[in-house]
Amino acid sequence: MRTFLKYVFYLALLLVVYIIAQGVWEGSITNQSTVSQVATDVKEGAQNMAGNVVREAKKFNTHVDEEMKQDVKEMTSDETK
């Protein structure tokens, strides 16, 4: 369990570093930025990333559901023949 928590912590740390680096690259984080502004950028970036993941998961789930329905239709039509 400790190993799992360690990896979750490292993943979260990498995400924060990625979001901060992205903010620096885009210019929204500069030498004049306060800690509060950086924290807000990290929060917004994390929310955007999470939202994108949820949207993609829903798209994938819908696609899989449609394929499963098609497979069931094909299987039932084969059984009736």
Secondary structure, DSSP 8 states (H G I E B T S, - for coil): -HHHHHHHHHHHHHHHHHHHHHHHHHTSS-TT--HHHHHHHHHHHHHHHHHHHHHHHHHHHHHHHHHHHHHHHHHHHHHH-
